[in-house]
């Protein structure tokens, strides 16, 4: 039985004050799905099961905060190593 490979080319796009889209490349191994977690600079975090999708839109983020996003593949009780990227939300535009 081979190890589960990690998701690759993890990137954040379409980052706004309160949202960010995270995408990655599908792993080669047969898996049940992916898990995603994100942690803000102040230490608050959230973990989400995203199924077989390779894109996820984070919502409800705070403006002007750097988030570290982790994605890993899972198969039963086994999981791959985590891949990570950062996203910095924009500041609100004041008129």
Secondary structure, DSSP 8 states (H G I E B T S, - for coil): -------EEEEEES--SS-EEEEEE--SS--SEEEEEEEETTS-EEEEEEET-SEEEE-S--TT-EEEEEEEEEETTEE---EEEEEE-------
